[in-house]
Every structure is written in C-alpha cells, then in structure tokens.
Amino acid sequence: MSEDDMYDKLIALLDEHGAAYRVIEHAPEGATEAVSALRGNDLTQAAKCIIVMVKVGKKVTRYALAVVPGDKRVDLAAIKGLFGGTYAGFASKDAAERLAGSRSGTILPFSFDERMELFVDPELLRHSEIFFNAARLDRSVALATSDYTSIAEPRIETVSRP
C-alpha cells in the first residue's frame, strides 16, 4: 500500500465517523520533536507510534502498536507484561512498515492489521487534541482526542516512561 493509499484510508475513516480534525501541511519530517515544531504543537500532544514485537513462549510472536506522548519513551517491560511475554523489543523496520502500511516516521496511531494490538498511554489522552503524521512525511493531522478514542478503540494502558 502506498503512502497516498494509507493517507486516503485515514481521511476516509475520519470523514466516515464525522471526526473533528484538520490536515496540516509542512516540510517533510518524521522525527517527533522536529515535526511538532513545524506543526506548532506541544510535544506532549504528539502521538509517537512505535511497533513492538513480543515473544510469548518459544513459538508465538505478537505485535503491539504503542502510542505514547512525544516527550516520552515506550516502556518495553510494560508491554511485555501486558502480553505475559518473555521478551519485548522494537519490531524490525520491515515488519513495522508492513504491519503499519506506511514507512517509519509516518506510522498512524490506528491499527489496520489484526495481528497488531493498539495500546495508547493515558498521558496522551489528557489533551483535547492529538497530532500525528498522516502516513506521509509532509502531512499531519490534528484530531480531537475524543474522536480518536471512539474510532480507534485503543486499549488504554501505561506504556510509556520518561
């Protein structure tokens, strides 16, 4: 799936649900701090999206899409514990991009793949609006947090650390 296809899929999803959002065009950037400066949002409102691979037993691998505030880091131990896993680490770039349907730096805070469970840190949800790259390096979305949670239906768990 191309970045334009994922972008179109996102916009169609938001429109279908009547979400309150706006598209922000900016210079191409995937790093959370830099793109937040371009968008003019506080780092705590940026939805940083990281795909984590968790080993559960010897032969089972599960994936989590961890969405944390831009000023935090993903807590791998917390995610490992949520799955009852024996190991947790960042998914390979290839696996992450395949599961997300977009390249690194543009991963959406939505899971469109049933193999990937969506976890959102409650700290991100304290704001009325969240910001994220919209499956493209040159476009972001500012989305009402209440619309995000009702559309994405994430599992809300503490999955970040300072």
KARAFEN-V165235 format. One record per pair of residues at least 12 apart in sequence whose ideal C-beta (glycine too) atoms are under 10 Angstrom apart, sorted by the first residue. I is the first residue (numbers start at 1). J is the second residue. D is the distance in Angstrom with one decimal. If there is no record, write none. Layout:
# KARAFEN-V165235
i=I j=J d=D
i=I j=J d=D
This chain:
# KARAFEN-V165235
i=1 j=98 d=9.8
i=1 j=100 d=9.6
i=1 j=101 d=4.7
i=1 j=102 d=7.7
i=1 j=112 d=9.1
i=1 j=135 d=9.0
i=2 j=101 d=9.3
i=2 j=102 d=8.9
i=2 j=135 d=9.2
i=2 j=136 d=10.0
i=3 j=101 d=9.0
i=3 j=102 d=5.7
i=3 j=103 d=6.9
i=3 j=106 d=6.5
i=3 j=133 d=9.9
i=3 j=134 d=9.1
i=3 j=135 d=5.4
i=3 j=136 d=5.0
i=3 j=137 d=8.1
i=3 j=138 d=9.5
i=3 j=139 d=9.3
i=4 j=135 d=8.3
i=4 j=136 d=7.7
i=5 j=101 d=7.8
i=5 j=102 d=9.1
i=5 j=135 d=8.3
i=6 j=100 d=8.1
i=6 j=101 d=5.0
i=6 j=102 d=4.7
i=6 j=103 d=9.5
i=6 j=106 d=7.8
i=6 j=107 d=9.5
i=6 j=108 d=7.0
i=6 j=110 d=9.7
i=6 j=112 d=8.2
i=6 j=134 d=8.3
i=6 j=135 d=3.6
i=6 j=136 d=8.1
i=7 j=23 d=9.2
i=7 j=102 d=8.3
i=7 j=106 d=8.8
i=7 j=108 d=9.2
i=7 j=133 d=9.7
i=7 j=134 d=5.5
i=7 j=135 d=4.6
i=7 j=136 d=5.3
i=7 j=138 d=10.0
i=7 j=139 d=6.7
i=7 j=141 d=9.4
i=8 j=135 d=8.8
i=9 j=101 d=7.9
i=9 j=102 d=9.8
i=9 j=108 d=8.9
i=9 j=110 d=9.1
i=9 j=112 d=7.2
i=9 j=135 d=7.8
i=10 j=23 d=9.8
i=10 j=101 d=10.0
i=10 j=102 d=9.3
i=10 j=108 d=6.0
i=10 j=109 d=9.9
i=10 j=110 d=7.2
i=10 j=112 d=9.3
i=10 j=132 d=9.5
i=10 j=134 d=5.7
i=10 j=135 d=5.9
i=10 j=136 d=9.5
i=10 j=139 d=9.7
i=10 j=141 d=7.1
i=10 j=143 d=9.6
i=11 j=23 d=7.6
i=11 j=134 d=7.7
i=11 j=135 d=9.5
i=11 j=139 d=9.7
i=11 j=141 d=8.3
i=13 j=108 d=9.5
i=13 j=110 d=7.3
i=13 j=112 d=8.9
i=13 j=151 d=6.6
i=13 j=152 d=9.3
i=14 j=110 d=9.8
i=14 j=134 d=9.6
i=14 j=141 d=7.4
i=14 j=143 d=7.1
i=14 j=144 d=9.8
i=14 j=147 d=7.5
i=14 j=148 d=9.3
i=14 j=151 d=7.3
i=16 j=151 d=8.8
i=17 j=147 d=6.7
i=17 j=150 d=7.3
i=17 j=151 d=5.0
i=18 j=147 d=8.0
i=18 j=151 d=9.8
i=19 j=141 d=9.2
i=19 j=143 d=6.3
i=19 j=144 d=6.6
i=19 j=146 d=9.2
i=19 j=147 d=3.9
i=19 j=148 d=7.8
i=19 j=150 d=8.5
i=19 j=151 d=6.4
i=20 j=128 d=9.6
i=20 j=129 d=8.4
i=20 j=142 d=9.1
i=20 j=143 d=7.4
i=20 j=144 d=4.0
i=20 j=145 d=9.8
i=20 j=146 d=8.3
i=20 j=147 d=5.7
i=20 j=148 d=9.9
i=21 j=129 d=8.7
i=21 j=130 d=9.8
i=21 j=134 d=9.4
i=21 j=141 d=5.4
i=21 j=142 d=6.3
i=21 j=143 d=4.4
i=21 j=144 d=6.8
i=21 j=147 d=7.1
i=21 j=148 d=8.9
i=22 j=129 d=9.2
i=22 j=131 d=10.0
i=22 j=140 d=9.3
i=22 j=141 d=7.2
i=22 j=142 d=5.1
i=22 j=143 d=8.4
i=22 j=144 d=9.9
i=23 j=134 d=6.7
i=23 j=136 d=9.9
i=23 j=139 d=5.9
i=23 j=140 d=7.4
i=23 j=141 d=6.0
i=23 j=142 d=8.2
i=24 j=38 d=8.3
i=24 j=39 d=5.3
i=24 j=40 d=8.4
i=24 j=41 d=8.8
i=24 j=131 d=7.7
i=24 j=133 d=9.7
i=24 j=134 d=8.5
i=24 j=138 d=9.8
i=24 j=139 d=6.9
i=24 j=140 d=4.5
i=24 j=141 d=7.2
i=24 j=142 d=6.2
i=25 j=38 d=9.7
i=25 j=39 d=9.9
i=25 j=134 d=9.8
i=25 j=136 d=9.4
i=25 j=138 d=6.4
i=25 j=139 d=5.7
i=25 j=140 d=8.2
i=26 j=38 d=4.1
i=26 j=39 d=6.2
i=26 j=40 d=9.4
i=26 j=133 d=9.4
i=26 j=137 d=8.8
i=26 j=138 d=6.4
i=26 j=139 d=7.5
i=26 j=140 d=6.5
i=27 j=137 d=8.6
i=27 j=138 d=6.9
i=28 j=105 d=9.1
i=28 j=106 d=9.7
i=28 j=133 d=9.7
i=28 j=136 d=8.1
i=28 j=137 d=3.9
i=28 j=138 d=4.7
i=28 j=139 d=9.4
i=29 j=105 d=7.7
i=29 j=133 d=8.1
i=29 j=137 d=6.1
i=29 j=138 d=8.1
i=29 j=140 d=9.2
i=30 j=103 d=8.0
i=30 j=104 d=6.7
i=30 j=105 d=2.0
i=30 j=106 d=6.3
i=30 j=107 d=9.2
i=30 j=133 d=6.5
i=30 j=136 d=9.7
i=30 j=137 d=5.3
i=31 j=48 d=9.9
i=31 j=70 d=9.8
i=31 j=105 d=7.0
i=31 j=133 d=10.0
i=31 j=137 d=9.9
i=32 j=46 d=5.2
i=32 j=47 d=8.8
i=32 j=48 d=5.0
i=32 j=49 d=9.3
i=32 j=68 d=9.7
i=32 j=69 d=9.3
i=32 j=70 d=4.3
i=32 j=71 d=8.5
i=32 j=105 d=8.8
i=32 j=131 d=9.5
i=32 j=132 d=9.2
i=32 j=133 d=8.9
i=33 j=46 d=8.3
i=33 j=48 d=9.8
i=33 j=70 d=6.9
i=33 j=71 d=8.6
i=34 j=105 d=10.0
i=35 j=70 d=8.9
i=35 j=105 d=8.3
i=35 j=106 d=9.9
i=35 j=131 d=8.3
i=35 j=132 d=9.0
i=35 j=133 d=6.3
i=35 j=137 d=8.2
i=35 j=138 d=9.8
i=35 j=140 d=6.6
i=36 j=48 d=9.7
i=36 j=70 d=5.8
i=36 j=71 d=9.2
i=36 j=131 d=6.9
i=36 j=140 d=9.1
i=38 j=138 d=9.8
i=38 j=140 d=8.2
i=39 j=131 d=5.6
i=39 j=132 d=9.6
i=39 j=133 d=9.4
i=39 j=140 d=5.4
i=39 j=141 d=9.7
i=39 j=142 d=7.5
i=40 j=131 d=9.2
i=40 j=142 d=9.7
i=41 j=70 d=8.4
i=41 j=127 d=9.1
i=41 j=129 d=8.0
i=41 j=130 d=8.6
i=41 j=131 d=4.4
i=41 j=132 d=9.8
i=41 j=140 d=8.5
i=41 j=142 d=7.2
i=42 j=69 d=9.2
i=42 j=70 d=8.3
i=42 j=71 d=8.5
i=42 j=127 d=7.8
i=42 j=131 d=8.8
i=43 j=69 d=7.2
i=43 j=70 d=4.1
i=43 j=71 d=4.4
i=43 j=72 d=9.1
i=43 j=131 d=9.6
i=44 j=69 d=4.8
i=44 j=70 d=6.7
i=44 j=71 d=5.5
i=44 j=72 d=8.4
i=44 j=123 d=7.3
i=44 j=124 d=7.7
i=44 j=126 d=7.7
i=44 j=127 d=6.9
i=44 j=130 d=9.7
i=45 j=69 d=7.4
i=45 j=70 d=7.3
i=45 j=71 d=9.6
i=45 j=124 d=7.7
i=45 j=126 d=9.0
i=45 j=127 d=4.8
i=45 j=128 d=9.1
i=45 j=129 d=6.5
i=45 j=130 d=5.7
i=45 j=131 d=5.4
i=45 j=132 d=9.5
i=45 j=142 d=8.5
i=45 j=145 d=8.9
i=46 j=68 d=9.3
i=46 j=69 d=6.7
i=46 j=70 d=3.1
i=46 j=71 d=7.9
i=46 j=72 d=9.9
i=46 j=124 d=8.4
i=46 j=127 d=9.9
i=46 j=130 d=7.5
i=46 j=131 d=5.3
i=46 j=132 d=7.0
i=46 j=133 d=9.3
i=46 j=140 d=9.1
i=47 j=67 d=5.1
i=47 j=68 d=7.9
i=47 j=69 d=7.7
i=47 j=70 d=7.5
i=47 j=107 d=9.5
i=47 j=108 d=8.7
i=47 j=109 d=4.4
i=47 j=110 d=10.0
i=47 j=120 d=8.0
i=47 j=121 d=9.5
i=47 j=124 d=6.0
i=47 j=125 d=9.9
i=47 j=130 d=4.9
i=47 j=131 d=6.7
i=47 j=132 d=4.1
i=47 j=133 d=9.0
i=47 j=140 d=9.9
i=47 j=141 d=9.4
i=47 j=143 d=8.6
i=47 j=145 d=9.7
i=47 j=148 d=8.1
i=48 j=66 d=8.4
i=48 j=67 d=7.0
i=48 j=68 d=5.2
i=48 j=69 d=6.9
i=48 j=70 d=5.0
i=48 j=71 d=8.7
i=48 j=72 d=7.4
i=48 j=73 d=8.6
i=48 j=74 d=7.9
i=48 j=107 d=9.1
i=48 j=109 d=8.8
i=48 j=121 d=9.4
i=48 j=124 d=8.6
i=48 j=132 d=8.3
i=48 j=160 d=8.6
i=49 j=65 d=6.3
i=49 j=66 d=7.5
i=49 j=67 d=5.4
i=49 j=68 d=8.3
i=49 j=74 d=9.6
i=49 j=96 d=9.3
i=49 j=100 d=7.6
i=49 j=102 d=9.7
i=49 j=104 d=9.6
i=49 j=105 d=9.5
i=49 j=106 d=8.9
i=49 j=107 d=4.1
i=49 j=108 d=6.6
i=49 j=109 d=5.2
i=49 j=110 d=9.0
i=49 j=111 d=9.8
i=49 j=118 d=9.5
i=49 j=120 d=9.8
i=49 j=132 d=6.8
i=49 j=133 d=8.5
i=50 j=64 d=8.7
i=50 j=65 d=7.6
i=50 j=66 d=4.9
i=50 j=67 d=8.0
i=50 j=68 d=7.2
i=50 j=73 d=8.8
i=50 j=74 d=4.7
i=50 j=76 d=9.4
i=50 j=79 d=9.4
i=50 j=90 d=6.7
i=50 j=91 d=8.4
i=50 j=96 d=8.1
i=50 j=104 d=9.7
i=50 j=107 d=7.8
i=50 j=119 d=10.0
i=50 j=159 d=9.1
i=50 j=160 d=9.8
i=51 j=63 d=6.1
i=51 j=64 d=7.2
i=51 j=65 d=5.6
i=51 j=66 d=7.6
i=51 j=74 d=9.6
i=51 j=90 d=7.3
i=51 j=91 d=4.2
i=51 j=92 d=9.2
i=51 j=93 d=9.5
i=51 j=95 d=7.2
i=51 j=96 d=4.0
i=51 j=97 d=8.7
i=51 j=98 d=9.6
i=51 j=99 d=5.9
i=51 j=100 d=6.4
i=51 j=104 d=9.2
i=51 j=107 d=6.9
i=51 j=111 d=9.5
i=51 j=113 d=9.8
i=51 j=116 d=6.8
i=52 j=64 d=4.6
i=52 j=65 d=7.9
i=52 j=66 d=5.6
i=52 j=74 d=6.5
i=52 j=75 d=9.7
i=52 j=76 d=6.4
i=52 j=78 d=9.9
i=52 j=79 d=5.1
i=52 j=80 d=8.4
i=52 j=83 d=9.2
i=52 j=85 d=9.6
i=52 j=88 d=5.7
i=52 j=89 d=7.1
i=52 j=90 d=6.3
i=52 j=91 d=6.3
i=52 j=96 d=9.1
i=52 j=116 d=9.4
i=52 j=117 d=9.7
i=52 j=119 d=8.7
i=52 j=159 d=8.6
i=53 j=76 d=9.8
i=53 j=79 d=9.6
i=53 j=85 d=9.3
i=53 j=87 d=8.4
i=53 j=88 d=7.1
i=53 j=89 d=5.8
i=53 j=90 d=7.2
i=53 j=91 d=4.4
i=53 j=92 d=7.7
i=53 j=95 d=6.8
i=53 j=96 d=8.7
i=53 j=99 d=9.6
i=54 j=76 d=8.7
i=54 j=79 d=6.3
i=54 j=80 d=5.8
i=54 j=81 d=9.7
i=54 j=82 d=8.4
i=54 j=83 d=4.5
i=54 j=84 d=9.0
i=54 j=85 d=4.0
i=54 j=86 d=8.5
i=54 j=87 d=7.0
i=54 j=88 d=4.7
i=54 j=89 d=8.3
i=54 j=91 d=9.5
i=54 j=117 d=9.4
i=55 j=80 d=8.5
i=55 j=83 d=8.9
i=55 j=85 d=5.6
i=55 j=86 d=5.2
i=55 j=87 d=4.1
i=55 j=88 d=7.5
i=55 j=89 d=8.6
i=56 j=80 d=9.1
i=56 j=83 d=5.6
i=56 j=84 d=6.3
i=56 j=85 d=4.8
i=56 j=86 d=7.0
i=56 j=87 d=9.0
i=56 j=88 d=9.8
i=57 j=84 d=9.2
i=57 j=85 d=8.4
i=57 j=86 d=6.9
i=58 j=86 d=8.3
i=60 j=83 d=9.4
i=60 j=85 d=8.8
i=60 j=86 d=9.7
i=61 j=85 d=9.2
i=61 j=87 d=9.5
i=61 j=91 d=9.4
i=61 j=95 d=9.3
i=61 j=115 d=9.2
i=62 j=79 d=9.6
i=62 j=82 d=9.8
i=62 j=83 d=5.5
i=62 j=84 d=9.8
i=62 j=85 d=7.2
i=62 j=88 d=9.5
i=62 j=115 d=7.7
i=62 j=116 d=8.5
i=62 j=117 d=7.1
i=63 j=83 d=9.6
i=63 j=91 d=6.3
i=63 j=95 d=7.5
i=63 j=96 d=8.6
i=63 j=99 d=5.9
i=63 j=100 d=9.9
i=63 j=111 d=8.9
i=63 j=113 d=8.0
i=63 j=115 d=5.7
i=63 j=116 d=4.4
i=63 j=117 d=7.2
i=64 j=76 d=9.7
i=64 j=79 d=5.2
i=64 j=80 d=9.4
i=64 j=82 d=7.5
i=64 j=83 d=7.2
i=64 j=85 d=9.6
i=64 j=88 d=8.1
i=64 j=91 d=8.9
i=64 j=111 d=9.1
i=64 j=116 d=6.8
i=64 j=117 d=5.3
i=64 j=118 d=7.7
i=64 j=119 d=5.5
i=64 j=155 d=9.0
i=64 j=157 d=9.6
i=64 j=159 d=7.8
i=65 j=91 d=9.5
i=65 j=96 d=9.1
i=65 j=99 d=7.7
i=65 j=100 d=7.4
i=65 j=107 d=7.5
i=65 j=108 d=8.7
i=65 j=109 d=7.4
i=65 j=110 d=8.1
i=65 j=111 d=5.1
i=65 j=112 d=9.8
i=65 j=113 d=8.7
i=65 j=116 d=5.1
i=65 j=117 d=7.1
i=65 j=118 d=5.0
i=65 j=119 d=6.9
i=65 j=120 d=8.9
i=65 j=152 d=9.7
i=65 j=154 d=8.6
i=66 j=78 d=8.8
i=66 j=79 d=6.1
i=66 j=82 d=9.8
i=66 j=88 d=9.9
i=66 j=90 d=9.7
i=66 j=109 d=9.7
i=66 j=117 d=9.6
i=66 j=118 d=8.6
i=66 j=119 d=5.2
i=66 j=120 d=8.1
i=66 j=121 d=7.6
i=66 j=154 d=10.0
i=66 j=157 d=9.0
i=66 j=159 d=4.8
i=66 j=160 d=7.7
i=67 j=107 d=9.2
i=67 j=108 d=9.3
i=67 j=109 d=4.4
i=67 j=110 d=9.1
i=67 j=111 d=9.7
i=67 j=118 d=7.1
i=67 j=119 d=6.9
i=67 j=120 d=4.5
i=67 j=121 d=6.7
i=67 j=124 d=6.4
i=67 j=125 d=9.6
i=67 j=130 d=8.6
i=67 j=132 d=8.3
i=67 j=148 d=9.2
i=67 j=152 d=8.5
i=67 j=154 d=6.9
i=67 j=156 d=9.9
i=67 j=159 d=8.0
i=67 j=160 d=9.1
i=68 j=109 d=9.8
i=68 j=119 d=8.9
i=68 j=120 d=8.0
i=68 j=121 d=4.6
i=68 j=123 d=7.4
i=68 j=124 d=6.5
i=68 j=158 d=9.6
i=68 j=159 d=6.2
i=68 j=160 d=3.9
i=68 j=161 d=8.8
i=69 j=120 d=9.9
i=69 j=121 d=6.5
i=69 j=122 d=9.8
i=69 j=123 d=5.1
i=69 j=124 d=4.7
i=69 j=125 d=9.4
i=69 j=126 d=8.6
i=69 j=127 d=8.8
i=69 j=130 d=8.9
i=69 j=160 d=6.5
i=70 j=124 d=8.6
i=70 j=130 d=9.7
i=70 j=131 d=8.3
i=70 j=132 d=9.4
i=71 j=123 d=8.9
i=71 j=160 d=9.0
i=71 j=162 d=8.2
i=72 j=121 d=6.9
i=72 j=123 d=6.7
i=72 j=124 d=8.5
i=72 j=159 d=9.1
i=72 j=160 d=3.7
i=72 j=161 d=6.5
i=72 j=162 d=6.5
i=73 j=159 d=9.9
i=73 j=160 d=6.4
i=73 j=161 d=5.5
i=73 j=162 d=7.2
i=74 j=88 d=9.2
i=74 j=90 d=7.9
i=74 j=119 d=9.4
i=74 j=121 d=8.8
i=74 j=159 d=6.3
i=74 j=160 d=6.4
i=74 j=161 d=7.9
i=75 j=88 d=9.3
i=75 j=121 d=8.6
i=75 j=157 d=9.6
i=75 j=158 d=7.3
i=75 j=159 d=5.5
i=75 j=160 d=5.7
i=75 j=161 d=4.4
i=75 j=162 d=9.8
i=76 j=88 d=4.4
i=76 j=89 d=6.6
i=76 j=90 d=7.9
i=76 j=159 d=9.0
i=76 j=161 d=9.2
i=77 j=159 d=9.9
i=77 j=161 d=8.7
i=78 j=119 d=8.8
i=78 j=121 d=9.3
i=78 j=157 d=7.2
i=78 j=158 d=6.2
i=78 j=159 d=5.2
i=78 j=160 d=8.1
i=78 j=161 d=7.8
i=79 j=117 d=9.4
i=79 j=119 d=6.8
i=79 j=157 d=8.3
i=79 j=159 d=5.7
i=81 j=157 d=9.6
i=81 j=159 d=9.9
i=82 j=117 d=8.6
i=82 j=119 d=7.0
i=82 j=155 d=8.0
i=82 j=157 d=6.0
i=82 j=158 d=9.6
i=82 j=159 d=7.6
i=83 j=117 d=8.2
i=91 j=116 d=9.1
i=95 j=115 d=9.9
i=95 j=116 d=9.9
i=96 j=116 d=9.4
i=98 j=113 d=8.4
i=98 j=115 d=9.8
i=99 j=111 d=8.1
i=99 j=112 d=8.8
i=99 j=113 d=5.0
i=99 j=115 d=6.5
i=99 j=116 d=5.0
i=100 j=112 d=8.0
i=100 j=113 d=7.7
i=100 j=116 d=7.9
i=100 j=135 d=8.4
i=101 j=113 d=7.4
i=101 j=135 d=7.4
i=102 j=133 d=8.5
i=102 j=134 d=9.1
i=102 j=135 d=4.2
i=102 j=136 d=7.9
i=102 j=137 d=9.8
i=103 j=133 d=9.9
i=103 j=135 d=8.6
i=103 j=136 d=9.2
i=103 j=137 d=8.1
i=104 j=137 d=10.0
i=105 j=133 d=6.5
i=105 j=136 d=9.6
i=105 j=137 d=6.1
i=106 j=132 d=8.9
i=106 j=133 d=4.6
i=106 j=134 d=7.5
i=106 j=135 d=5.0
i=106 j=136 d=5.7
i=106 j=137 d=5.9
i=106 j=138 d=9.5
i=106 j=139 d=9.0
i=106 j=140 d=9.6
i=107 j=132 d=8.5
i=107 j=133 d=7.7
i=107 j=135 d=7.9
i=108 j=132 d=6.7
i=108 j=133 d=7.9
i=108 j=134 d=7.3
i=108 j=135 d=5.7
i=108 j=141 d=8.8
i=108 j=152 d=9.2
i=109 j=124 d=8.5
i=109 j=130 d=7.4
i=109 j=132 d=5.4
i=109 j=133 d=9.8
i=109 j=141 d=9.5
i=109 j=143 d=8.7
i=109 j=148 d=7.0
i=109 j=152 d=6.6
i=109 j=154 d=7.9
i=110 j=132 d=9.4
i=110 j=135 d=9.7
i=110 j=148 d=8.6
i=110 j=151 d=7.5
i=110 j=152 d=5.1
i=110 j=153 d=9.6
i=110 j=154 d=8.7
i=111 j=152 d=7.7
i=111 j=153 d=9.5
i=111 j=154 d=8.3
i=117 j=154 d=9.0
i=117 j=155 d=6.6
i=118 j=152 d=6.2
i=118 j=153 d=7.7
i=118 j=154 d=4.5
i=118 j=155 d=6.4
i=118 j=156 d=9.8
i=119 j=154 d=6.4
i=119 j=155 d=5.2
i=119 j=156 d=7.8
i=119 j=157 d=5.2
i=119 j=158 d=9.3
i=119 j=159 d=4.9
i=119 j=160 d=9.8
i=120 j=145 d=9.8
i=120 j=148 d=8.3
i=120 j=149 d=7.6
i=120 j=152 d=7.5
i=120 j=153 d=9.9
i=120 j=154 d=3.9
i=120 j=155 d=7.4
i=120 j=156 d=5.6
i=120 j=157 d=7.7
i=120 j=159 d=7.8
i=120 j=160 d=9.7
i=121 j=154 d=9.5
i=121 j=156 d=7.8
i=121 j=157 d=7.3
i=121 j=158 d=6.1
i=121 j=159 d=5.1
i=121 j=160 d=4.3
i=121 j=161 d=9.6
i=122 j=156 d=5.4
i=122 j=157 d=7.8
i=122 j=158 d=6.5
i=122 j=159 d=9.3
i=122 j=160 d=9.2
i=123 j=158 d=7.9
i=123 j=159 d=9.7
i=123 j=160 d=6.3
i=124 j=145 d=7.9
i=124 j=148 d=9.1
i=124 j=154 d=9.7
i=124 j=156 d=9.4
i=124 j=159 d=9.9
i=124 j=160 d=8.2
i=125 j=145 d=5.5
i=125 j=146 d=9.0
i=125 j=148 d=8.1
i=125 j=149 d=6.6
i=125 j=154 d=8.9
i=125 j=156 d=6.9
i=126 j=145 d=8.3
i=127 j=144 d=9.9
i=127 j=145 d=6.0
i=128 j=144 d=6.7
i=128 j=145 d=5.8
i=128 j=146 d=7.8
i=129 j=141 d=9.9
i=129 j=142 d=5.4
i=129 j=143 d=6.6
i=129 j=144 d=5.9
i=129 j=145 d=6.1
i=129 j=146 d=9.6
i=129 j=147 d=9.5
i=129 j=148 d=8.9
i=130 j=142 d=7.5
i=130 j=143 d=5.7
i=130 j=144 d=8.3
i=130 j=145 d=5.5
i=130 j=147 d=9.7
i=130 j=148 d=5.8
i=130 j=149 d=9.6
i=131 j=143 d=7.7
i=132 j=148 d=9.1
